[in-house]
Amino acid sequence: MATYEDLKEVLKESLQVKGVINKIKANIRSEIFKSIDDEDQEKPKLSYENLIVNELIREYLEFNNYKFALSVFLAESNQPNEALDKNFLTKELRVKLDKDSQQLPLLYGLAFQNFTAKK
């Protein structure tokens, strides 16, 4: 017969395998950050350059399913909740996409373009 400790351990392992524990920890960190963040304090204005760079980071976080990191990033960076259009970003950054790179975040293309250019 399974003991309480056995059941507790099986449940813990199951939640770890499913990634639930990490999500709970990330939620707790996010909520702590939100409660510490002074809502009365005005956030600095977001420069155009930071808007573009932040959008590249947002696209990367969304692509990799880093939902909790994204929620903290958006709150802390003062980035608009609505994502910028990828076509707008490619024009602003003067990036050309092929059929393979259209599926990836622009940050990948920029990083690998610079990496291969140095070789």
C-alpha positions as CSV (number, residue, x, y, z in Angstrom):
1,M,0.0,0.0,0.0
2,A,1.3,3.4,-1.0
3,T,2.2,5.8,1.8
4,Y,1.4,9.5,1.9
5,E,5.1,10.2,1.2
6,D,5.0,7.9,-1.8
7,L,2.0,9.6,-3.3
8,K,3.5,13.0,-2.6
9,E,6.7,12.0,-4.4
10,V,4.9,10.5,-7.4
11,L,2.8,13.7,-7.7
12,K,5.9,15.9,-7.5
13,E,7.7,13.9,-10.2
14,S,4.6,14.0,-12.4
15,L,4.3,17.8,-12.1
16,Q,8.0,18.2,-12.8
17,V,7.8,16.0,-15.9
18,K,4.8,18.0,-17.2
19,G,6.6,21.3,-16.5
20,V,3.9,22.4,-14.1
21,I,6.3,23.2,-11.3
22,N,8.5,25.4,-13.4
23,K,5.4,27.3,-14.6
24,I,4.2,27.8,-11.0
25,K,7.7,29.1,-10.0
26,A,7.7,31.5,-13.0
27,N,4.2,32.7,-12.1
28,I,5.3,33.3,-8.5
29,R,8.3,35.3,-9.8
30,S,6.1,37.3,-12.1
31,E,3.6,38.1,-9.4
32,I,6.4,39.1,-7.0
33,F,7.8,41.4,-9.7
34,K,4.4,42.9,-10.3
35,S,3.8,43.6,-6.6
36,I,7.3,45.1,-6.2
37,D,7.0,47.2,-9.3
38,D,5.8,50.7,-8.3
39,E,2.7,51.4,-10.4
40,D,2.7,55.0,-9.3
41,Q,6.1,55.6,-10.7
42,E,6.0,56.7,-14.3
43,K,8.0,54.4,-16.6
44,P,10.5,56.0,-19.0
45,K,9.4,56.6,-22.5
46,L,10.3,53.9,-24.9
47,S,12.7,55.0,-27.7
48,Y,12.1,54.0,-31.2
49,E,15.3,51.9,-31.2
50,N,14.3,50.1,-28.0
51,L,10.8,49.5,-29.4
52,I,12.3,47.7,-32.4
53,V,14.9,45.7,-30.4
54,N,12.3,44.8,-27.8
55,E,10.0,43.6,-30.5
56,L,12.8,41.2,-31.7
57,I,13.1,39.9,-28.2
58,R,9.3,39.5,-27.9
59,E,9.2,37.5,-31.2
60,Y,12.0,35.3,-30.0
61,L,10.3,34.7,-26.6
62,E,7.0,33.9,-28.2
63,F,8.6,31.5,-30.7
64,N,10.3,29.6,-28.0
65,N,7.2,29.5,-25.8
66,Y,8.8,31.5,-23.0
67,K,5.4,32.8,-21.8
68,F,6.3,33.8,-18.3
69,A,9.6,35.4,-19.3
70,L,7.6,37.3,-21.9
71,S,5.0,38.5,-19.4
72,V,7.7,39.9,-17.1
73,F,9.6,41.4,-20.1
74,L,6.6,43.2,-21.4
75,A,5.7,44.6,-18.0
76,E,9.2,45.7,-17.3
77,S,10.1,47.1,-20.7
78,N,6.9,49.1,-21.2
79,Q,6.6,47.5,-24.6
80,P,3.0,47.8,-26.1
81,N,0.9,44.7,-25.5
82,E,0.1,44.5,-29.3
83,A,3.0,43.0,-31.3
84,L,4.4,44.9,-34.3
85,D,3.8,43.5,-37.7
86,K,6.6,41.3,-38.9
87,N,6.5,42.9,-42.4
88,F,7.0,46.3,-40.8
89,L,10.0,45.0,-38.8
90,T,11.6,43.5,-41.9
91,K,11.3,46.8,-43.8
92,E,12.6,48.8,-40.8
93,L,15.6,46.5,-40.4
94,R,16.1,46.0,-44.2
95,V,16.0,42.2,-43.8
96,K,15.1,39.9,-46.7
97,L,13.3,36.7,-45.8
98,D,13.2,33.5,-47.7
99,K,10.7,30.8,-47.3
100,D,12.7,29.1,-44.5
101,S,13.5,32.2,-42.5
102,Q,9.9,33.5,-42.6
103,Q,9.1,30.8,-40.0
104,L,11.8,31.9,-37.6
105,P,12.1,35.0,-35.4
106,L,14.0,37.8,-37.1
107,L,16.6,37.7,-34.4
108,Y,17.8,34.4,-35.6
109,G,18.3,35.7,-39.1
110,L,20.1,38.8,-37.8
111,A,22.4,36.7,-35.5
112,F,23.3,34.1,-38.1
113,Q,23.7,36.7,-40.9
114,N,26.3,38.5,-38.8
115,F,27.9,35.2,-37.7
116,T,28.3,33.9,-41.2
117,A,29.5,37.3,-42.5
118,K,32.5,37.2,-40.0
119,K,33.7,33.8,-41.3
